[in-house]
Amino acid sequence: MNQGYVENRDGGYFVSGTRISLDSIVYAFRRGASPETIKSSFPALTLEQIYGAIAFYLSKQSEVDEYLRKSEEAYEAARQANHEQLRREKPDLWERLMRAKEERRTSRR
């Protein structure tokens, strides 16, 4: 199998020669999107690149899934830290945001 379709760059996985993350392809694939549907979202990629990225993922699924899990945890930690910083530094803005969020939630019911 040609694993040249994906490269590890700057601590992340990318479709070789592009700025498109493997994450984007994998999440679409997990949602059940076909390679053709994924291509419509990423027209810069060829079907060969998409199939190659999926094959890479399937051949290293546990490794890539662990990478994605850690990325999601890091994102969530950063999000929480940003919320806490905003709450401490701009309590009036924080209060308005929380009120708007609650109003949006109740209006959806």
N, C-alpha and C positions, 0 to 999 in steps of 0.2 A: 504494500500500500504506500502510495506517495503521501508522506506527511508534510510535504512542502506547502500545503495549502494554508497552514496555520503557523504563526511564529509567536514566540514569547518575546515581548518587547516592553520595556519599562514596567516590568512586573505584571503585565497583563497579556492575554492572548488576543491576537488580531488575525484577520484574514490576511495572508501574506501580501505585502506590497500595498496595503490599504490602511485606512484609519478606522475601518469597521471592526468592531470588537466581536470576538467569538461569542461573547455573552448574548449579543443581539440575535445571532443566528440560533443559538441554543434555546433561548427563551421562546422564540417563535416556534421552533421545532417541538419543544415540550408542550406548547399550546395546541399542537396538532397541525400547524401550518405545513403545507407541502413546500418542497423546494421552489416550485413555480410561484407560489404565493409569497414566499420569502423574497424571491427575486423582484417581485413587484414593489416591495418595500425598500429594496436595495438595488436599484437599477445599475449601479456601477459594478456590481458583481456579475460574473457569468454563472450559469447553472453549474458548470464544472467546479467553480470555486465553492459554491454553496454545498454541493454534494460532497466535495472534499472536506469542507469544514464539518459537516455532519458526520462523515466517516471518521475524522479525527476525534470528534467528541465521543462517538460510540466506542472507538478503540481505547480511549483513555477516560471513560465516563466517570469512574470513581475519583480520579485526580481532578478532572474539570469540575465535577459536582462539589468537591471540597473547596476548590478555588472560588467557586460561585458563592458557597455558603459563607466563607470568610469575607468575601467582598460585601455581601449583604449585611453581615454583622458590623463591619467597619462603617458602612453607610449609615446604618441605624444608630451606631454610637455617635457618629459625627452629627447626625440630625438631632439627637437628644441633647448633645452638648450645645449646639446652636440655639435650640429652644431655651435651654437653661440660661445661656448668656443673654438672650433677648429678654427673658423674663426678669432677670436681675437688673440689666442696664436700661431697659425701657419698659417699665411696668405698665404705663398707660397704653402703649401700643400693644403690649401683650394682652392686656385685658380686652381691648377692642377686637383683636384677632380671635380670642377665645369666644367672645360674645357672638361675633359673626359666624364662627364655626358652629356654635350651638344653634343659632337661628337657621342656618343652612340645613343642619341635621334634622331639626324639627319640621321644617317646611317640606322635606322629602317624604314624610310619613303620611 
